């Protein structure tokens, strides 16, 4: 029931914050990228690194996982590993990351209920853990542009399946700005602007231009 007396200038409880979210990066590996055909692979890499830097800027816990790294898929994307040099990389045999005890333990240890999920391929390595985590009570936010499938149809249909089950599709810039949410938050403002300039394309160029004309504190 809507009660106008309860309306206030306050954030909604569903919003992602640095305190309620964990990022899960699944199988951003060479062999997986070789088979990705749903979008430009360079763009997916750029989005993935931008998302990772957002986690680092806001001190959001990040869980990194690979599948069959030594026997088939290769190491974690170097640009991603570079953002988290101290993080353990959990290697698995299971296609469904949520069937790996070490990975689930790592997510559970963060105490966070909202999982920001990205990876390759959307139709396997994202669908399976997304559905599994949702069933166990987690909230899942799938970063569509930091993920990819074998074909455009596979990627899109997988997103539709996850959405139908309750997952929320988002983009990496959306996650970044939702975590910032207020340009007056100076403790993260500078880091956010640097991420935007490095990874947000035309938006980033706009920030470069604004800062050169207006000054270093031009808002995004």
Residue frames relative to the residue before (quaternion, step in Angstrom):
aa qw qx qy qz dx dy dz
X 1.0000 0.0000 0.0000 0.0000 0.00 0.00 0.00
X 0.3719 -0.7400 0.5176 0.2148 3.59 -0.78 1.01
X 0.0448 -0.7828 0.6205 -0.0146 3.55 -0.83 1.07
X 0.3532 -0.7762 0.4824 0.2000 3.56 -0.30 1.27
X 0.6046 0.5706 -0.3577 0.4254 3.59 1.14 -0.49
X 0.6613 0.5022 -0.3008 0.4690 3.57 1.26 -0.35
X 0.4845 0.6691 -0.4341 0.3593 3.59 1.29 -0.05
X 0.1220 0.7897 -0.5895 0.1181 3.58 -0.83 1.01
X 0.5402 -0.5960 0.4800 0.3501 3.57 -1.28 0.32
X 0.3795 0.7058 -0.4942 0.3370 3.55 0.25 1.32
X 0.5263 -0.6419 0.4465 0.3341 3.63 -1.05 0.65
X 0.5225 -0.6308 0.4746 0.3222 3.55 -1.16 0.60
X 0.5804 -0.6192 0.4142 0.3290 3.56 -1.13 0.66
X 0.6383 0.5508 -0.3308 0.4239 3.58 1.17 -0.45
X 0.5172 0.6693 -0.4142 0.3361 3.61 1.20 -0.29
X 0.4813 -0.6350 0.5239 0.3011 3.54 -1.18 0.66
X 0.0057 -0.7839 0.6208 -0.0092 3.56 -0.99 0.86
X 0.6440 -0.5208 0.3800 0.4120 3.60 -1.22 0.27
X 0.7059 0.4817 -0.2534 0.4533 3.58 1.22 -0.44
X 0.7614 0.3860 -0.2186 0.4728 3.60 1.15 -0.33
X 0.7066 0.4737 -0.2467 0.4642 3.59 1.26 -0.10
X 0.1212 -0.7284 0.6664 0.1035 3.51 -1.38 0.44
X 0.2801 -0.7537 0.5666 0.1801 3.59 -1.01 0.75
X 0.1192 -0.7812 0.6121 0.0303 3.53 -0.95 0.99
X 0.1067 -0.7929 0.5998 0.0110 3.56 -0.57 1.24
X 0.0873 -0.8417 0.5323 -0.0226 3.57 -0.49 1.25
X 0.8982 -0.0914 0.0480 0.4272 3.53 -0.83 1.14
X 0.2605 0.7122 -0.5924 0.2721 3.56 0.80 1.02
X 0.2699 0.7784 -0.4929 0.2797 3.55 0.36 1.35
X 0.6854 -0.5202 0.3102 0.4043 3.63 -1.14 0.56
X 0.6970 0.4776 -0.2977 0.4443 3.58 0.72 -1.01
X 0.6419 0.5124 -0.3223 0.4707 3.56 1.07 -0.67
X 0.6382 0.5072 -0.3266 0.4783 3.58 1.03 -0.73
X 0.6015 0.5744 -0.3670 0.4166 3.61 1.02 -0.74
X 0.7465 0.4061 -0.2166 0.4805 3.57 1.02 -0.77
X 0.5245 0.6493 -0.4074 0.3708 3.59 1.28 -0.04
X 0.0344 0.8287 -0.5548 0.0655 3.57 -0.69 1.09
X 0.4812 0.6975 -0.4227 0.3214 3.58 1.24 0.18
X 0.8016 -0.0182 0.0297 0.5968 3.56 1.22 -0.38
X 0.7041 -0.4416 0.3340 0.4445 3.53 -1.31 0.06
X 0.4196 -0.7455 0.4594 0.2392 3.58 -0.61 1.13
X 0.6112 0.5399 -0.3548 0.4572 3.59 1.06 -0.65
X 0.6405 0.5165 -0.3167 0.4719 3.58 1.04 -0.77
X 0.6387 0.5159 -0.3302 0.4658 3.60 1.00 -0.76
X 0.6313 0.5199 -0.3261 0.4742 3.58 1.01 -0.81
X 0.6515 0.5209 -0.3117 0.4549 3.57 0.91 -0.93
X 0.6733 0.4898 -0.2955 0.4684 3.58 0.90 -0.90
X 0.6405 0.5355 -0.3207 0.4474 3.57 1.00 -0.83
X 0.6794 0.4719 -0.2910 0.4807 3.57 0.91 -0.89
X 0.6168 0.5342 -0.3422 0.4659 3.60 1.03 -0.71
X 0.6498 0.5101 -0.3055 0.4735 3.57 1.00 -0.88
X 0.6501 0.5208 -0.3108 0.4577 3.58 0.96 -0.88
X 0.6608 0.4959 -0.3066 0.4726 3.58 0.96 -0.82
X 0.5884 0.5524 -0.3633 0.4654 3.58 1.15 -0.56
X 0.6323 0.5195 -0.3259 0.4733 3.58 0.99 -0.84
X 0.6761 0.4945 -0.2975 0.4581 3.58 0.90 -0.91
X 0.6572 0.5323 -0.3160 0.4299 3.59 0.92 -0.89
X 0.7763 0.3273 -0.1664 0.5124 3.58 1.02 -0.81
X 0.4325 -0.7238 0.4389 0.3105 3.57 1.30 0.19
X 0.2803 0.7339 -0.5502 0.2828 3.55 0.96 0.95
X 0.4829 -0.6703 0.4641 0.3196 3.65 -0.74 0.91
X 0.1232 -0.7907 0.5977 0.0484 3.56 -1.02 0.84
X 0.1452 -0.7603 0.6294 0.0688 3.55 -0.94 0.98
X 0.1409 -0.8032 0.5781 0.0280 3.55 -0.72 1.15
X 0.0553 0.8149 -0.5744 0.0548 3.57 -0.84 0.92
X 0.1446 -0.7573 0.6326 0.0735 3.53 -1.22 0.68
X 0.2674 -0.7326 0.5928 0.2007 3.53 -1.32 0.22
X 0.8554 -0.0494 0.0053 0.5157 3.58 -0.89 0.99
X 0.0634 0.8596 -0.5043 0.0523 3.56 0.93 0.93
X 0.7560 0.4047 -0.2206 0.4647 3.59 0.90 -0.85
X 0.7505 0.4138 -0.2228 0.4647 3.59 1.12 -0.50
X 0.8406 0.1193 -0.0371 0.5271 3.62 1.09 -0.48
X 0.8289 0.3481 -0.1564 0.4090 3.59 0.51 -1.17
X 0.4594 -0.6936 0.4477 0.3277 3.58 1.19 -0.37
X 0.6911 -0.5124 0.3227 0.3947 3.57 -1.28 0.19
X 0.6710 -0.4561 0.3933 0.4326 3.52 -1.34 0.17
X 0.6453 -0.5147 0.4028 0.3955 3.55 -1.15 0.70
X 0.4646 -0.7211 0.4286 0.2837 3.63 -0.53 1.11
X 0.6444 0.5291 -0.3295 0.4430 3.59 0.99 -0.81
X 0.6461 0.5026 -0.3092 0.4840 3.57 1.15 -0.64
X 0.6503 0.5148 -0.3090 0.4654 3.56 0.94 -0.89
X 0.6244 0.5657 -0.3329 0.4235 3.57 1.05 -0.75
X 0.6282 0.5357 -0.3336 0.4551 3.60 1.11 -0.66
X 0.7893 0.2158 -0.0910 0.5677 3.59 1.10 -0.75
X 0.0333 -0.8661 0.4981 0.0254 3.62 0.63 1.07
X 0.7210 0.4363 -0.2491 0.4772 3.61 1.14 -0.51
X 0.5436 0.6422 -0.3986 0.3650 3.60 1.24 -0.17
X 0.4529 -0.6429 0.5444 0.2918 3.54 -1.11 0.72
X 0.2423 -0.7360 0.6108 0.1631 3.57 -1.07 0.75
X 0.2409 -0.7957 0.5447 0.1099 3.55 -0.51 1.20
X 0.1384 -0.7949 0.5879 0.0581 3.57 -0.52 1.19
X 0.1548 -0.8104 0.5645 0.0239 3.54 -0.98 0.96
X 0.3628 -0.6558 0.5920 0.2964 3.48 -1.43 -0.02
X 0.6485 0.5509 -0.3158 0.4198 3.58 1.14 -0.61
X 0.4789 -0.6443 0.5142 0.3018 3.56 -1.07 0.75
X 0.6922 0.3976 -0.2494 0.5482 3.56 1.10 -0.69
X 0.3559 -0.7673 0.4922 0.2059 3.58 -0.31 1.23
X 0.6476 0.5469 -0.3194 0.4237 3.58 1.11 -0.66
X 0.6127 0.5108 -0.3638 0.4809 3.59 1.26 0.07
X 0.5756 0.5598 -0.3788 0.4602 3.57 1.31 0.10
X 0.4335 -0.7439 0.4449 0.2464 3.58 -0.52 1.18
X 0.6512 0.5245 -0.3270 0.4403 3.60 0.96 -0.81
X 0.6602 0.5050 -0.3125 0.4598 3.57 0.96 -0.80
X 0.6661 0.4902 -0.3100 0.4689 3.57 0.85 -0.92
X 0.6318 0.5295 -0.3302 0.4598 3.58 1.02 -0.75
X 0.6482 0.5222 -0.3152 0.4559 3.58 1.03 -0.80
X 0.6505 0.4889 -0.3095 0.4920 3.58 1.01 -0.80
X 0.6646 0.5153 -0.3050 0.4469 3.56 0.87 -0.95
X 0.6440 0.5568 -0.3211 0.4150 3.60 1.00 -0.80
X 0.6047 0.5659 -0.3646 0.4256 3.60 1.15 -0.44
X 0.3430 -0.7596 0.4832 0.2681 3.58 1.17 -0.54
X 0.5388 0.6301 -0.3959 0.3948 3.58 1.27 0.18
X 0.3547 -0.7579 0.5147 0.1864 3.57 -1.05 0.81
X 0.7037 0.4342 -0.2582 0.4996 3.59 1.16 -0.54
X 0.1440 -0.7941 0.5885 0.0483 3.58 -0.63 1.16
X 0.1776 -0.7434 0.6379 0.0936 3.56 -0.80 1.08
X 0.0910 -0.8634 0.4940 -0.0463 3.54 -0.17 1.39
X 0.1167 0.7691 -0.6245 0.0703 3.56 -1.01 0.84
X 0.3152 0.7735 -0.5177 0.1853 3.58 -1.16 0.42
X 0.4106 -0.6592 0.5778 0.2511 3.49 -1.46 -0.15
X 0.6611 -0.3236 -0.6767 0.0182 1.65 -1.68 1.79
X 0.6461 -0.5617 0.3598 0.3709 3.55 -1.13 0.69
X 0.7312 0.4705 -0.2481 0.4270 3.57 0.87 -0.97
X 0.7425 0.3177 -0.2141 0.5495 3.60 1.24 -0.15
X 0.8186 0.3299 -0.1514 0.4452 3.53 0.30 -1.33
X 0.6761 0.4087 -0.3104 0.5287 3.60 1.27 -0.09
X 0.6441 0.5377 -0.3345 0.4290 3.59 0.86 -0.92
X 0.6987 0.5054 -0.3002 0.4077 3.57 0.74 -1.01
X 0.7216 0.3936 -0.2842 0.4936 3.67 0.74 -0.84
X 0.5929 0.5724 -0.3738 0.4256 3.60 1.07 -0.64
X 0.6921 0.4662 -0.2811 0.4740 3.59 0.82 -0.97
X 0.6523 0.5246 -0.3127 0.4489 3.56 1.03 -0.81
X 0.6790 0.4841 -0.2874 0.4712 3.59 0.93 -0.92
X 0.6238 0.5415 -0.3361 0.4524 3.57 1.01 -0.80
X 0.6530 0.5285 -0.3140 0.4423 3.57 0.94 -0.88
X 0.7189 0.4304 -0.2406 0.4899 3.57 1.14 -0.65
X 0.6928 -0.5407 0.2603 0.3999 3.57 1.22 0.36
X 0.5058 0.6347 -0.4365 0.3883 3.58 1.24 0.08
X 0.3421 -0.6706 0.6073 0.2537 3.54 -1.32 0.36
X 0.1425 -0.8247 0.5467 0.0258 3.57 -0.73 1.09
X 0.0982 -0.7687 0.6318 0.0151 3.53 -0.92 1.05
X 0.1825 -0.8196 0.5393 0.0640 3.58 -0.41 1.26
X 0.2709 -0.7702 0.5594 0.1429 3.57 -0.62 1.16
X 0.2853 -0.8366 0.4425 0.1511 3.55 0.06 1.34
X 0.7428 0.4165 -0.2497 0.4609 3.61 0.92 -0.79
X 0.6408 0.4386 -0.3400 0.5304 3.59 1.30 0.09
X 0.6528 0.4373 -0.2846 0.5492 3.53 1.34 0.44
X 0.0231 -0.8111 0.5842 0.0186 3.56 -1.22 0.31
X 0.2666 -0.7575 0.5781 0.1449 3.50 -1.24 0.60
X 0.7067 -0.4564 0.3259 0.4314 3.55 -1.31 0.09
X 0.7830 0.0531 -0.0223 0.6193 3.58 1.10 -0.72
X 0.6533 -0.4902 0.3746 0.4388 3.61 -1.20 0.27
X 0.6550 0.5135 -0.3194 0.4530 3.59 0.95 -0.84
X 0.6444 0.5244 -0.3280 0.4497 3.59 0.94 -0.85
X 0.6497 0.5142 -0.3063 0.4687 3.58 0.96 -0.88
X 0.7016 0.4803 -0.2716 0.4509 3.58 0.80 -1.04
X 0.6774 0.4866 -0.3048 0.4598 3.58 0.88 -0.91
X 0.6237 0.5302 -0.3384 0.4641 3.58 1.08 -0.68
X 0.6324 0.5166 -0.3268 0.4758 3.58 1.00 -0.80
X 0.6450 0.5198 -0.3171 0.4618 3.57 1.00 -0.84
X 0.6516 0.5142 -0.3191 0.4574 3.58 0.95 -0.85
X 0.6770 0.4818 -0.2985 0.4694 3.59 0.90 -0.88
X 0.6380 0.5283 -0.3232 0.4576 3.57 1.01 -0.82
X 0.6458 0.5249 -0.3153 0.4560 3.56 0.96 -0.85
X 0.6888 0.4700 -0.2744 0.4790 3.57 1.13 -0.65
X 0.6881 -0.5015 0.2762 0.4459 3.58 1.28 -0.12
X 0.4902 0.6447 -0.4418 0.3859 3.59 1.26 -0.02
X 0.3187 -0.7435 0.5614 0.1745 3.56 -1.21 0.55
X 0.2860 -0.7614 0.5511 0.1866 3.63 -0.63 1.04
X 0.0192 0.7837 -0.6187 0.0518 3.57 -0.95 0.95
X 0.3500 -0.6850 0.5783 0.2718 3.56 -1.36 -0.03
X 0.6560 -0.5495 0.3299 0.3987 3.57 -1.17 0.44
X 0.6383 0.5075 -0.3399 0.4685 3.61 1.00 -0.72
X 0.6001 0.5567 -0.3505 0.4552 3.57 1.05 -0.74
X 0.6569 0.4995 -0.3086 0.4730 3.59 0.92 -0.89
X 0.6440 0.5406 -0.3155 0.4399 3.58 0.89 -0.95
X 0.7401 0.4221 -0.2357 0.4674 3.57 0.76 -1.03
X 0.6050 0.5359 -0.3637 0.4633 3.58 1.13 -0.50
X 0.6375 0.5100 -0.3250 0.4773 3.57 1.08 -0.67
X 0.6700 0.4749 -0.2957 0.4880 3.60 1.04 -0.72
X 0.0367 0.8995 -0.4341 -0.0337 3.52 0.92 -1.13
X 0.7922 0.0947 -0.0669 0.5991 3.61 1.15 -0.34
X 0.3941 -0.7468 0.4871 0.2229 3.57 -0.61 1.15
X 0.5780 0.5802 -0.3841 0.4263 3.61 1.22 -0.18
X 0.5525 0.5988 -0.4033 0.4167 3.61 1.24 -0.15
X 0.1640 -0.8601 0.4791 0.0620 3.52 0.28 1.32
X 0.5793 0.6143 -0.3862 0.3714 3.60 1.12 -0.52
X 0.7736 0.2630 -0.1664 0.5520 3.61 1.18 -0.47
X 0.4231 0.7418 -0.4480 0.2645 3.59 1.27 -0.23
X 0.6905 0.4943 -0.2979 0.4360 3.58 0.76 -1.00
X 0.6592 0.5103 -0.3070 0.4590 3.57 0.94 -0.88
X 0.6380 0.5254 -0.3240 0.4604 3.57 0.99 -0.83
X 0.6622 0.5066 -0.3118 0.4556 3.58 0.90 -0.87
X 0.6473 0.5089 -0.3240 0.4658 3.59 1.02 -0.74
X 0.6325 0.5163 -0.3274 0.4756 3.60 1.04 -0.75
X 0.6479 0.5189 -0.3123 0.4621 3.56 0.95 -0.90
X 0.6769 0.4964 -0.3038 0.4506 3.58 0.85 -0.91
X 0.7081 0.4738 -0.2612 0.4537 3.57 1.00 -0.78
X 0.8504 0.2235 -0.0506 0.4736 3.59 0.95 -0.84
X 0.6812 0.5400 -0.2907 0.3999 3.62 1.16 -0.33
X 0.5514 -0.6809 0.3848 0.2903 3.58 1.06 0.68
X 0.8492 -0.0495 0.0648 0.5217 3.55 -0.89 -1.01
X 0.5891 0.5555 -0.3660 0.4586 3.59 1.08 -0.65
X 0.6658 0.5082 -0.2934 0.4608 3.56 0.95 -0.89
X 0.6352 0.5124 -0.3243 0.4784 3.57 1.03 -0.75
X 0.6137 0.5490 -0.3394 0.4547 3.56 1.10 -0.71
X 0.6427 0.5088 -0.3199 0.4751 3.56 1.06 -0.76
X 0.6163 0.5394 -0.3386 0.4632 3.57 1.01 -0.81
X 0.6706 0.4969 -0.2925 0.4667 3.57 0.90 -0.94
X 0.6702 0.5102 -0.3055 0.4440 3.58 0.86 -0.98
X 0.6769 0.4915 -0.2992 0.4590 3.55 0.94 -0.86
X 0.6562 0.5095 -0.3209 0.4548 3.58 1.04 -0.67
X 0.7198 0.4260 -0.2418 0.4919 3.58 1.11 -0.67
X 0.7789 0.3428 -0.1590 0.5005 3.56 0.89 -1.03
X 0.5987 -0.5308 0.3864 0.4589 3.56 1.00 -0.84
X 0.7248 -0.4843 0.2970 0.3897 3.52 -1.32 0.32
X 0.7225 0.4327 -0.2641 0.4702 3.63 1.09 -0.43
X 0.2749 0.7487 -0.5482 0.2517 3.58 1.10 0.63
X 0.4070 -0.7352 0.4889 0.2341 3.56 -0.73 1.04
X 0.5662 -0.6068 0.4457 0.3354 3.53 -1.26 0.46
